[in-house]
Amino acid sequence: MIEALFNQPNYLAAKKTLDAVVMRQQAIANNIANLETPGYKRVDLAPSFQTQLEQACASGDPQQINSLEPTLSVDTTAVSSSRDGNTVHL
């Protein structure tokens, strides 16, 4: 009975959103830790995750929502402001 509660699409969507928030926080911590590393490229949550989550929620399929995994990717919009090639800006 309680298992049915944890398989509701709204619960799963909230859980995946929190997973994404945790991953983004780790990316921010990583970026700050590498602030002065030459050539380091800033990472962030993959922009496709939000679209995938919205599509999965619209479908209402718990298995589709549960199969989503947030991932990190290099932020291609970040540009280096110094000669060392690091794209992290505090």
C-alpha positions as CSV (number, residue, x, y, z in Angstrom):
1,M,0.0,0.0,0.0
2,I,2.7,2.5,0.9
3,E,4.7,1.5,-2.1
4,A,1.9,2.9,-4.3
5,L,2.4,6.3,-2.7
6,F,6.1,6.3,-3.7
7,N,5.2,5.4,-7.3
8,Q,3.0,8.4,-7.9
9,P,4.2,10.7,-10.8
10,N,4.2,13.8,-8.6
11,Y,6.3,12.2,-6.0
12,L,8.7,10.8,-8.6
13,A,9.0,14.2,-10.3
14,A,9.7,15.9,-7.0
15,K,12.4,13.3,-6.2
16,K,14.1,13.7,-9.6
17,T,14.0,17.5,-9.2
18,L,15.7,17.2,-5.8
19,D,18.3,14.8,-7.4
20,A,19.0,17.5,-10.0
21,V,19.3,20.2,-7.3
22,V,21.9,18.1,-5.4
23,M,23.8,17.4,-8.6
24,R,23.8,21.1,-9.5
25,Q,25.1,22.0,-6.0
26,Q,27.9,19.5,-6.5
27,A,28.8,21.2,-9.8
28,I,28.9,24.6,-8.2
29,A,31.2,23.3,-5.4
30,N,33.4,21.7,-8.1
31,N,33.5,24.9,-10.1
32,I,34.5,26.9,-7.0
33,A,37.2,24.3,-6.1
34,N,38.7,24.7,-9.6
35,L,38.4,28.5,-9.7
36,E,42.2,28.8,-10.3
37,T,42.8,25.6,-12.3
38,P,44.2,26.5,-15.7
39,G,42.0,25.2,-18.5
40,Y,39.2,24.1,-16.3
41,K,35.8,24.3,-18.0
42,R,32.8,25.2,-15.9
43,V,30.2,22.4,-15.5
44,D,26.5,22.6,-14.8
45,L,23.4,20.5,-14.9
46,A,22.7,19.3,-18.5
47,P,20.1,21.7,-20.0
48,S,18.2,18.9,-21.6
49,F,17.2,17.5,-18.1
50,Q,14.5,20.1,-17.6
51,T,13.0,19.4,-21.0
52,Q,13.1,15.6,-20.4
53,L,11.5,16.0,-17.0
54,E,8.7,18.2,-18.4
55,Q,8.0,15.7,-21.1
56,A,8.0,12.7,-18.7
57,C,5.6,14.6,-16.3
58,A,3.3,15.4,-19.2
59,S,3.1,11.7,-20.1
60,G,2.2,10.8,-16.5
61,D,4.2,7.6,-16.9
62,P,5.9,6.8,-13.5
63,Q,8.5,4.5,-15.2
64,Q,9.5,7.2,-17.7
65,I,9.9,9.7,-14.8
66,N,11.8,7.2,-12.7
67,S,14.2,6.4,-15.6
68,L,15.5,10.0,-15.8
69,E,18.9,10.7,-14.4
70,P,20.3,14.2,-14.2
71,T,23.8,14.6,-15.6
72,L,26.4,17.3,-15.6
73,S,27.9,18.8,-18.8
74,V,30.4,21.4,-19.7
75,D,28.7,24.8,-19.9
76,T,29.4,25.8,-23.5
77,T,28.0,29.4,-22.9
78,A,30.8,30.2,-20.4
79,V,33.7,32.1,-21.8
80,S,37.1,32.6,-20.3
81,S,38.0,36.1,-19.1
82,S,41.6,35.3,-18.5
83,R,44.5,33.8,-20.5
84,D,44.6,30.6,-18.6
85,G,41.4,29.3,-20.3
86,N,39.4,28.8,-17.1
87,T,35.7,29.6,-17.6
88,V,34.7,29.8,-13.9
89,H,33.7,33.2,-12.7
90,L,33.0,33.7,-9.0
